[in-house]
Amino acid sequence: MVNGRIGAEKDVDVFRFKATANQKWVIEVKARSLGSRLDALLTLSDTNGAVLQRNDDASGPDARIEFEAKKDVEYRVALRDLTHRGGDRFGYRMSFQAPDVAADFNVRTTGGRFHVARGGSVAVRCDVDRRNGFDGLIRIEPEGLPPGVWAPPLILGPSTSSGWWVISANADAPLGYTPLKASASGDHSGKAVVHAVQFSELAWLTVLPAVPFDLSVAPNSLLAEQNTNTLLEVRINRRDNFNGEIRILAEQLPGVTIPAVTLAPGQTRAQLPLQVAQNAETGIRPVMVRAEATVQGQSVSTYSTAPVSLTVQPIPLFLTAMLPGSPFFRTDPVRLSAVALPDGTQSEANQTQFVVKVERRGLTGEIQLHLENLPKGVQAQVPSILTNKTEATIQLKVSQQAEIGKEHSFQVVASATHQDRIWRQKTQPILLTLTAQESEAPKPTAKTADRPATEKAQP
């Protein structure tokens, strides 16, 4: 057991260990569940730096890795915050263990006060913590829902760590509140495993009057690659002459940013952007969308009747630009400056450079680079990133024909072939500020220079 802290931004704690036998090992981080702000990203690698496994959401934002260790082989495990944060409130407890107990699981939810409107739905997020190799299906079902309220079972597959359990109410469901309970059941090696779903607080379900709108989302499944954007189409059905603003939100996923969208009075359609980060967890992820508004001074909301299935596919490379000597990948713009000088001028003031670095994810071959939107009057030397190499330096030289007094923005585009497909990735924007050559101050004339200091110059 290790107690530690990610004490500063971009801090990474790295541990190494060696297994004494061929056996399964479990590395688990407890942080958010203990009140820490850490959103743990756990990476297992060999001594050569090759990533064997990575996890950032095994149980909520806490991380867990299970793997088959080989005898006398040294492994390294790195822990950092998913978004490179750190500080006094980013503590953690990490355990390394070879499990010798039965496979098991538990299911947890966030929150305990749930409201469903007549004719509407509410979504309950369920997070699964699988232990000691439990790899069976898990079925989550309600217990004792009131009349007129129903919830289809939520089935979570072996590789699924979370899902949305949707509870709906008929238009004539009785108003009021009732305790909310649910059970989770699974099977491992022919043995049934059943547990009560763990709510974070005493759970109640309240049935409220109908909301004067509902929403539908399309498509019901999306495919996106890391470091790309995609869109969800949302349609609102307004009822009972309701014409107010409606805010459309999606429950957030780690590594996927989904900004909220507000529909103006009378509007019924919107596009919800999904921005998938370069390090977003791959696989199938459920996205739940809800609509909320203020009706007669009261805040009301309803959910889509089912989550959208978002499949995140990995990319074989991630590209970034940085200043020479920078040790970290970055996503903010890189800022450069240079002076526009006549051709043939012997000076370094009109030259600058930056580094393009690639994180390889299975891609080993050469990566071609070119510049997009390079400003006029700027010459560039753009090499390739050679096979199995991770960076290249790009040199810029500015001539007198360049437009000065302006901040120019351009990007580096990489292209490479991997598994019979051409992949292209761009860096973040590179901002180049061009200035003019400073003119020299005029030299004094001989007459002015010979005049006594106390003599005043005549017009």
JOKA-V443203 format. One record per pair of residues at least 4 apart in sequence whose ideal C-beta (glycine too) atoms are under 7 Angstrom apart, sorted by the first residue. I is the first residue (numbers start at 1). J is the second residue. D is the distance in whole Angstrom. If there is no record, write none. Layout:
BEGIN
i=I j=J d=D
i=I j=J d=D
END
This chain:
BEGIN
i=1 j=93 d=7
i=1 j=95 d=5
i=2 j=15 d=7
i=2 j=94 d=5
i=3 j=93 d=5
i=4 j=13 d=6
i=4 j=92 d=6
i=4 j=94 d=7
i=5 j=90 d=6
i=5 j=91 d=5
i=6 j=11 d=5
i=6 j=13 d=7
i=6 j=38 d=6
i=6 j=80 d=6
i=6 j=81 d=5
i=6 j=86 d=4
i=6 j=90 d=4
i=7 j=11 d=6
i=7 j=86 d=6
i=7 j=87 d=7
i=8 j=86 d=5
i=9 j=84 d=6
i=9 j=85 d=6
i=9 j=86 d=5
i=10 j=84 d=5
i=10 j=328 d=6
i=11 j=80 d=7
i=11 j=86 d=5
i=12 j=78 d=5
i=12 j=80 d=4
i=13 j=79 d=5
i=14 j=76 d=6
i=14 j=78 d=5
i=15 j=77 d=5
i=16 j=74 d=6
i=16 j=75 d=7
i=16 j=76 d=5
i=17 j=75 d=6
i=17 j=96 d=6
i=18 j=72 d=6
i=18 j=73 d=7
i=18 j=74 d=5
i=19 j=23 d=7
i=19 j=25 d=6
i=19 j=69 d=4
i=19 j=70 d=7
i=19 j=71 d=6
i=19 j=73 d=7
i=20 j=71 d=7
i=21 j=71 d=5
i=22 j=70 d=6
i=22 j=71 d=5
i=23 j=69 d=6
i=23 j=98 d=5
i=24 j=66 d=6
i=24 j=68 d=6
i=24 j=98 d=7
i=24 j=99 d=6
i=24 j=133 d=7
i=25 j=67 d=6
i=25 j=69 d=5
i=25 j=96 d=7
i=25 j=98 d=5
i=26 j=64 d=7
i=26 j=66 d=5
i=26 j=97 d=5
i=26 j=99 d=5
i=27 j=42 d=7
i=27 j=44 d=7
i=27 j=65 d=5
i=27 j=77 d=6
i=27 j=94 d=7
i=27 j=96 d=6
i=28 j=64 d=5
i=28 j=94 d=7
i=28 j=95 d=5
i=29 j=40 d=4
i=29 j=42 d=6
i=29 j=62 d=6
i=29 j=63 d=5
i=29 j=79 d=6
i=29 j=92 d=5
i=29 j=94 d=5
i=30 j=34 d=5
i=30 j=62 d=6
i=30 j=92 d=7
i=30 j=93 d=5
i=31 j=36 d=4
i=31 j=38 d=4
i=31 j=40 d=5
i=31 j=62 d=6
i=31 j=91 d=7
i=31 j=92 d=4
i=32 j=36 d=6
i=32 j=38 d=7
i=32 j=39 d=7
i=32 j=60 d=6
i=32 j=61 d=4
i=32 j=62 d=6
i=33 j=59 d=7
i=33 j=60 d=7
i=33 j=62 d=6
i=34 j=93 d=7
i=36 j=89 d=7
i=36 j=90 d=6
i=36 j=91 d=5
i=36 j=92 d=6
i=37 j=89 d=5
i=37 j=90 d=5
i=38 j=81 d=6
i=38 j=90 d=4
i=38 j=92 d=5
i=39 j=56 d=7
i=39 j=61 d=4
i=39 j=81 d=6
i=39 j=82 d=4
i=39 j=83 d=7
i=39 j=254 d=7
i=40 j=56 d=6
i=40 j=61 d=7
i=40 j=62 d=6
i=40 j=63 d=4
i=40 j=79 d=6
i=40 j=92 d=6
i=41 j=56 d=4
i=41 j=63 d=6
i=41 j=80 d=5
i=41 j=81 d=7
i=41 j=82 d=5
i=42 j=54 d=7
i=42 j=55 d=5
i=42 j=63 d=4
i=42 j=65 d=6
i=42 j=77 d=7
i=42 j=79 d=6
i=43 j=51 d=6
i=43 j=54 d=5
i=43 j=77 d=7
i=43 j=78 d=5
i=44 j=52 d=5
i=44 j=53 d=4
i=44 j=65 d=5
i=44 j=67 d=6
i=44 j=75 d=6
i=44 j=77 d=5
i=45 j=49 d=6
i=45 j=50 d=6
i=45 j=51 d=5
i=45 j=52 d=6
i=45 j=76 d=5
i=46 j=50 d=5
i=46 j=52 d=6
i=46 j=75 d=7
i=47 j=74 d=5
i=47 j=76 d=7
i=52 j=67 d=7
i=53 j=65 d=5
i=53 j=67 d=6
i=55 j=63 d=5
i=55 j=64 d=6
i=55 j=65 d=5
i=56 j=63 d=5
i=56 j=82 d=5
i=56 j=254 d=6
i=56 j=281 d=6
i=57 j=61 d=6
i=57 j=161 d=6
i=57 j=254 d=5
i=57 j=281 d=6
i=58 j=62 d=6
i=58 j=63 d=6
i=58 j=64 d=3
i=58 j=129 d=6
i=58 j=161 d=6
i=59 j=64 d=7
i=59 j=108 d=7
i=59 j=127 d=6
i=59 j=129 d=4
i=60 j=127 d=5
i=61 j=254 d=7
i=66 j=133 d=7
i=69 j=73 d=7
i=69 j=75 d=7
i=79 j=92 d=7
i=79 j=94 d=7
i=80 j=84 d=7
i=81 j=85 d=5
i=81 j=86 d=6
i=81 j=90 d=6
i=82 j=254 d=6
i=85 j=90 d=7
i=86 j=90 d=5
i=99 j=132 d=4
i=101 j=132 d=6
i=102 j=132 d=7
i=103 j=131 d=7
i=103 j=132 d=5
i=103 j=133 d=5
i=103 j=134 d=4
i=103 j=188 d=5
i=104 j=131 d=5
i=104 j=132 d=6
i=104 j=134 d=6
i=104 j=193 d=6
i=105 j=128 d=6
i=105 j=129 d=6
i=105 j=130 d=5
i=105 j=131 d=6
i=105 j=134 d=5
i=105 j=138 d=6
i=105 j=186 d=6
i=105 j=193 d=7
i=106 j=129 d=5
i=106 j=195 d=6
i=106 j=198 d=6
i=107 j=126 d=5
i=107 j=128 d=6
i=107 j=138 d=7
i=107 j=140 d=6
i=107 j=184 d=4
i=107 j=195 d=7
i=107 j=197 d=5
i=107 j=198 d=7
i=108 j=127 d=5
i=108 j=129 d=7
i=108 j=198 d=5
i=109 j=124 d=5
i=109 j=125 d=6
i=109 j=126 d=6
i=109 j=197 d=6
i=109 j=199 d=5
i=109 j=200 d=6
i=110 j=125 d=6
i=110 j=200 d=6
i=111 j=200 d=6
i=112 j=199 d=5
i=112 j=200 d=6
i=112 j=201 d=4
i=112 j=202 d=6
i=112 j=203 d=4
i=112 j=204 d=7
i=113 j=204 d=6
i=114 j=122 d=5
i=114 j=124 d=6
i=114 j=167 d=7
i=114 j=180 d=6
i=114 j=205 d=5
i=115 j=122 d=6
i=115 j=206 d=5
i=115 j=208 d=6
i=116 j=120 d=6
i=116 j=121 d=6
i=116 j=122 d=4
i=116 j=149 d=7
i=116 j=167 d=6
i=116 j=168 d=7
i=116 j=169 d=5
i=116 j=205 d=7
i=116 j=207 d=6
i=117 j=169 d=7
i=117 j=208 d=5
i=117 j=209 d=7
i=117 j=210 d=6
i=117 j=211 d=4
i=117 j=300 d=7
i=117 j=302 d=6
i=118 j=169 d=5
i=118 j=171 d=5
i=118 j=173 d=6
i=118 j=207 d=7
i=118 j=209 d=6
i=118 j=210 d=4
i=119 j=169 d=7
i=119 j=171 d=4
i=119 j=210 d=5
i=120 j=169 d=7
i=120 j=211 d=5
i=120 j=214 d=6
i=120 j=302 d=4
i=121 j=166 d=5
i=121 j=167 d=7
i=121 j=168 d=4
i=121 j=302 d=6
i=121 j=303 d=5
i=121 j=305 d=5
i=122 j=167 d=5
i=122 j=303 d=6
i=123 j=164 d=5
i=123 j=166 d=5
i=123 j=288 d=5
i=123 j=303 d=5
i=124 j=165 d=5
i=124 j=167 d=7
i=125 j=162 d=6
i=125 j=164 d=6
i=125 j=251 d=7
i=126 j=140 d=6
i=126 j=154 d=6
i=126 j=162 d=6
i=126 j=163 d=6
i=126 j=165 d=5
i=126 j=197 d=7
i=127 j=161 d=7
i=127 j=162 d=5
i=128 j=138 d=6
i=128 j=156 d=6
i=128 j=161 d=6
i=128 j=162 d=7
i=130 j=134 d=5
i=134 j=186 d=7
i=134 j=188 d=5
i=135 j=158 d=4
i=136 j=158 d=7
i=136 j=186 d=5
i=136 j=187 d=5
i=136 j=188 d=5
i=137 j=155 d=6
i=137 j=156 d=7
i=137 j=157 d=6
i=137 j=186 d=6
i=138 j=156 d=4
i=138 j=184 d=6
i=138 j=186 d=5
i=139 j=153 d=5
i=139 j=155 d=6
i=139 j=184 d=7
i=139 j=185 d=5
i=140 j=153 d=6
i=140 j=154 d=4
i=140 j=165 d=5
i=140 j=182 d=6
i=140 j=184 d=5
i=140 j=197 d=6
i=141 j=153 d=5
i=141 j=182 d=6
i=141 j=183 d=6
i=142 j=151 d=5
i=142 j=182 d=5
i=143 j=181 d=4
i=143 j=182 d=6
i=143 j=183 d=6
i=144 j=181 d=6
i=145 j=149 d=5
i=145 j=150 d=7
i=145 j=151 d=7
i=146 j=174 d=6
i=146 j=178 d=5
i=146 j=207 d=7
i=147 j=173 d=7
i=147 j=174 d=6
i=148 j=169 d=6
i=148 j=170 d=4
i=148 j=172 d=6
i=148 j=173 d=3
i=148 j=174 d=6
i=149 j=167 d=7
i=149 j=169 d=5
i=149 j=173 d=5
i=149 j=207 d=7
i=150 j=168 d=6
i=151 j=165 d=6
i=151 j=166 d=6
i=151 j=167 d=4
i=151 j=168 d=7
i=154 j=163 d=5
i=154 j=165 d=4
i=156 j=160 d=4
i=156 j=163 d=5
i=159 j=283 d=6
i=163 j=286 d=5
i=164 j=286 d=5
i=164 j=288 d=5
i=164 j=307 d=5
i=166 j=303 d=7
i=166 j=305 d=6
i=166 j=306 d=6
i=167 j=205 d=7
i=168 j=305 d=7
i=169 j=173 d=4
i=169 j=207 d=5
i=171 j=210 d=7
i=173 j=207 d=5
i=174 j=207 d=7
i=175 j=207 d=5
i=175 j=208 d=7
i=175 j=209 d=7
i=176 j=207 d=6
i=177 j=204 d=5
i=177 j=205 d=7
i=177 j=206 d=4
i=178 j=205 d=6
i=179 j=203 d=7
i=179 j=204 d=6
i=180 j=203 d=4
i=180 j=204 d=6
i=180 j=205 d=4
i=181 j=196 d=7
i=182 j=197 d=4
i=183 j=194 d=6
i=183 j=196 d=6
i=183 j=197 d=7
i=184 j=195 d=5
i=184 j=197 d=5
i=185 j=192 d=7
i=185 j=193 d=7
i=185 j=194 d=5
i=186 j=193 d=5
i=187 j=191 d=7
i=187 j=192 d=6
i=187 j=193 d=7
i=188 j=193 d=6
i=199 j=203 d=4
i=211 j=300 d=5
i=211 j=302 d=5
i=212 j=238 d=7
i=212 j=239 d=5
i=212 j=240 d=4
i=212 j=242 d=4
i=212 j=295 d=6
i=213 j=236 d=5
i=213 j=237 d=6
i=213 j=238 d=5
i=213 j=239 d=6
i=213 j=242 d=6
i=213 j=246 d=6
i=213 j=291 d=6
i=213 j=293 d=7
i=214 j=237 d=5
i=214 j=302 d=6
i=215 j=234 d=6
i=215 j=235 d=7
i=215 j=236 d=5
i=215 j=289 d=7
i=215 j=291 d=5
i=215 j=302 d=7
i=215 j=304 d=6
i=216 j=235 d=5
i=216 j=304 d=7
i=217 j=232 d=6
i=217 j=234 d=6
i=217 j=289 d=5
i=217 j=304 d=5
i=217 j=308 d=6
i=218 j=233 d=5
i=220 j=306 d=7
i=220 j=308 d=6
i=220 j=309 d=7
i=221 j=308 d=7
i=221 j=309 d=4
i=222 j=230 d=6
i=222 j=308 d=6
i=222 j=310 d=5
i=222 j=311 d=7
i=223 j=311 d=5
i=223 j=313 d=7
i=224 j=228 d=6
i=224 j=230 d=5
i=224 j=274 d=7
i=224 j=276 d=5
i=224 j=310 d=7
i=224 j=312 d=6
i=225 j=313 d=5
i=225 j=315 d=5
i=226 j=276 d=6
i=226 j=277 d=7
i=226 j=278 d=5
i=226 j=280 d=5
i=226 j=312 d=6
i=226 j=314 d=6
i=226 j=315 d=5
i=227 j=276 d=7
i=227 j=277 d=7
i=227 j=278 d=4
i=227 j=315 d=6
i=227 j=318 d=6
i=227 j=425 d=7
i=228 j=276 d=6
i=229 j=273 d=6
i=229 j=274 d=7
i=229 j=275 d=5
i=229 j=276 d=7
i=230 j=274 d=5
i=231 j=271 d=5
i=231 j=272 d=7
i=231 j=273 d=6
i=232 j=272 d=4
i=232 j=274 d=6
i=232 j=289 d=7
i=232 j=308 d=6
i=233 j=271 d=6
i=234 j=248 d=5
i=234 j=270 d=5
i=234 j=272 d=6
i=234 j=289 d=6
i=235 j=268 d=6
i=235 j=269 d=6
i=236 j=246 d=6
i=236 j=263 d=6
i=236 j=268 d=5
i=236 j=291 d=6
i=238 j=242 d=5
i=238 j=243 d=7
i=238 j=268 d=6
i=242 j=295 d=7
i=243 j=265 d=5
i=243 j=266 d=6
i=244 j=265 d=6
i=244 j=293 d=6
i=244 j=294 d=7
i=245 j=262 d=6
i=245 j=263 d=6
i=245 j=264 d=6
i=245 j=265 d=6
i=245 j=293 d=6
i=246 j=263 d=5
i=246 j=291 d=5
i=246 j=293 d=5
i=247 j=260 d=6
i=247 j=262 d=5
i=247 j=292 d=5
i=247 j=293 d=7
i=248 j=260 d=6
i=248 j=261 d=5
i=248 j=263 d=7
i=248 j=270 d=5
i=248 j=272 d=6
i=248 j=289 d=7
i=248 j=291 d=6
i=249 j=260 d=5
i=249 j=290 d=6
i=249 j=292 d=7
i=250 j=258 d=4
i=250 j=272 d=6
i=250 j=287 d=6
i=250 j=288 d=7
i=250 j=289 d=5
i=251 j=288 d=5
i=252 j=258 d=6
i=253 j=285 d=5
i=253 j=287 d=7
i=254 j=281 d=7
i=255 j=276 d=7
i=255 j=277 d=5
i=255 j=279 d=6
i=255 j=280 d=3
i=255 j=281 d=6
i=256 j=274 d=6
i=256 j=275 d=7
i=256 j=276 d=5
i=256 j=277 d=7
i=256 j=280 d=6
i=257 j=275 d=4
i=258 j=272 d=6
i=258 j=273 d=7
i=258 j=274 d=5
i=259 j=273 d=6
i=261 j=270 d=5
i=261 j=272 d=6
i=263 j=267 d=4
i=263 j=270 d=6
i=272 j=289 d=7
i=276 j=280 d=5
i=276 j=312 d=6
i=278 j=318 d=4
i=280 j=312 d=5
i=281 j=312 d=7
i=282 j=312 d=5
i=282 j=313 d=6
i=282 j=314 d=5
i=283 j=312 d=6
i=284 j=309 d=6
i=284 j=311 d=5
i=285 j=310 d=5
i=285 j=312 d=6
i=286 j=307 d=4
i=286 j=309 d=6
i=287 j=307 d=6
i=287 j=308 d=4
i=287 j=310 d=5
i=288 j=303 d=6
i=288 j=304 d=7
i=288 j=307 d=5
i=289 j=304 d=5
i=289 j=308 d=7
i=290 j=301 d=5
i=290 j=302 d=7
i=290 j=303 d=5
i=291 j=301 d=7
i=291 j=302 d=6
i=292 j=299 d=6
i=292 j=300 d=7
i=292 j=301 d=4
i=293 j=300 d=6
i=294 j=298 d=7
i=294 j=299 d=6
i=295 j=300 d=5
i=314 j=361 d=6
i=315 j=361 d=7
i=315 j=423 d=7
i=315 j=425 d=7
i=316 j=361 d=5
i=316 j=362 d=5
i=316 j=363 d=4
i=316 j=418 d=4
i=316 j=423 d=6
i=317 j=358 d=5
i=317 j=359 d=7
i=317 j=360 d=6
i=317 j=361 d=6
i=317 j=363 d=5
i=317 j=367 d=7
i=317 j=414 d=7
i=317 j=416 d=6
i=317 j=423 d=7
i=317 j=425 d=6
i=318 j=358 d=7
i=318 j=359 d=4
i=318 j=425 d=7
i=319 j=356 d=7
i=319 j=358 d=5
i=319 j=412 d=7
i=319 j=414 d=5
i=319 j=425 d=4
i=319 j=426 d=7
i=319 j=427 d=5
i=320 j=329 d=5
i=320 j=330 d=6
i=320 j=331 d=7
i=320 j=357 d=6
i=320 j=427 d=6
i=320 j=428 d=7
i=321 j=334 d=5
i=321 j=354 d=6
i=321 j=356 d=6
i=321 j=412 d=6
i=321 j=427 d=4
i=321 j=428 d=6
i=321 j=430 d=5
i=322 j=326 d=4
i=322 j=330 d=6
i=322 j=334 d=6
i=322 j=354 d=7
i=322 j=355 d=5
i=322 j=357 d=6
i=323 j=334 d=6
i=323 j=354 d=6
i=324 j=353 d=7
i=324 j=355 d=5
i=326 j=330 d=7
i=329 j=357 d=7
i=329 j=359 d=7
i=331 j=428 d=5
i=332 j=428 d=7
i=333 j=428 d=6
i=333 j=429 d=5
i=333 j=430 d=7
i=333 j=431 d=5
i=334 j=354 d=6
i=334 j=430 d=5
i=334 j=431 d=7
i=335 j=431 d=5
i=336 j=352 d=5
i=336 j=354 d=6
i=336 j=430 d=7
i=336 j=431 d=7
i=336 j=432 d=5
i=337 j=352 d=7
i=337 j=433 d=4
i=337 j=435 d=7
i=338 j=349 d=7
i=338 j=350 d=5
i=338 j=351 d=7
i=338 j=352 d=5
i=338 j=396 d=7
i=338 j=398 d=4
i=338 j=432 d=7
i=338 j=434 d=6
i=339 j=349 d=4
i=339 j=350 d=5
i=339 j=398 d=7
i=339 j=435 d=5
i=339 j=437 d=6
i=340 j=350 d=6
i=340 j=377 d=7
i=340 j=398 d=5
i=340 j=399 d=7
i=340 j=400 d=5
i=340 j=402 d=5
i=340 j=404 d=5
i=340 j=434 d=5
i=340 j=436 d=6
i=340 j=437 d=7
i=341 j=345 d=4
i=341 j=347 d=6
i=341 j=349 d=7
i=341 j=350 d=4
i=341 j=400 d=6
i=341 j=437 d=6
i=342 j=400 d=5
i=343 j=399 d=6
i=345 j=350 d=7
i=350 j=397 d=6
i=350 j=398 d=4
i=351 j=395 d=7
i=351 j=396 d=7
i=351 j=397 d=5
i=352 j=396 d=5
i=353 j=393 d=6
i=353 j=394 d=6
i=353 j=395 d=5
i=353 j=396 d=7
i=354 j=394 d=6
i=354 j=430 d=7
i=355 j=391 d=6
i=355 j=393 d=5
i=356 j=369 d=6
i=356 j=391 d=6
i=356 j=392 d=5
i=356 j=394 d=6
i=356 j=412 d=5
i=356 j=427 d=6
i=357 j=390 d=6
i=357 j=391 d=4
i=358 j=367 d=6
i=358 j=385 d=6
i=358 j=390 d=6
i=358 j=391 d=7
i=358 j=414 d=7
i=360 j=364 d=7
i=360 j=390 d=7
i=362 j=418 d=7
i=363 j=416 d=6
i=363 j=418 d=5
i=364 j=387 d=6
i=364 j=388 d=6
i=365 j=387 d=6
i=365 j=416 d=6
i=365 j=417 d=7
i=366 j=384 d=5
i=366 j=385 d=7
i=366 j=386 d=6
i=366 j=387 d=5
i=367 j=384 d=6
i=367 j=385 d=4
i=367 j=414 d=5
i=367 j=416 d=4
i=368 j=384 d=5
i=368 j=414 d=7
i=368 j=415 d=5
i=368 j=416 d=7
i=369 j=382 d=5
i=369 j=384 d=6
i=369 j=385 d=7
i=369 j=392 d=6
i=369 j=412 d=6
i=369 j=414 d=6
i=370 j=382 d=6
i=370 j=413 d=6
i=371 j=380 d=6
i=371 j=382 d=6
i=371 j=410 d=6
i=371 j=412 d=6
i=372 j=410 d=6
i=372 j=411 d=5
i=372 j=413 d=5
i=373 j=409 d=7
i=373 j=410 d=4
i=373 j=411 d=7
i=374 j=378 d=6
i=374 j=380 d=6
i=374 j=410 d=5
i=375 j=402 d=6
i=375 j=403 d=6
i=375 j=408 d=4
i=375 j=410 d=7
i=375 j=432 d=7
i=376 j=401 d=7
i=376 j=402 d=7
i=376 j=403 d=7
i=377 j=398 d=6
i=377 j=399 d=5
i=377 j=401 d=4
i=377 j=402 d=3
i=377 j=403 d=7
i=378 j=396 d=6
i=378 j=398 d=5
i=378 j=402 d=6
i=379 j=397 d=5
i=379 j=399 d=7
i=380 j=394 d=6
i=380 j=395 d=7
i=380 j=396 d=5
i=381 j=394 d=7
i=381 j=395 d=4
i=382 j=394 d=5
i=383 j=392 d=5
i=384 j=392 d=7
i=385 j=389 d=5
i=385 j=391 d=7
i=385 j=392 d=5
i=398 j=402 d=5
i=398 j=434 d=6
i=402 j=434 d=5
i=403 j=434 d=7
i=404 j=434 d=5
i=404 j=435 d=6
i=404 j=436 d=5
i=406 j=434 d=7
i=407 j=431 d=5
i=407 j=433 d=5
i=408 j=432 d=5
i=408 j=434 d=7
i=409 j=429 d=5
i=409 j=431 d=6
i=410 j=430 d=6
i=410 j=432 d=7
i=411 j=426 d=5
i=411 j=427 d=5
i=411 j=429 d=6
i=411 j=430 d=6
i=412 j=426 d=7
i=412 j=427 d=4
i=413 j=424 d=6
i=413 j=426 d=5
i=414 j=424 d=7
i=414 j=425 d=5
i=415 j=422 d=6
i=415 j=423 d=7
i=415 j=424 d=5
i=416 j=423 d=6
i=417 j=422 d=6
i=418 j=423 d=6
i=444 j=448 d=5
i=444 j=449 d=5
i=445 j=449 d=7
i=446 j=450 d=6
i=447 j=451 d=7
i=451 j=455 d=5
i=451 j=457 d=7
END
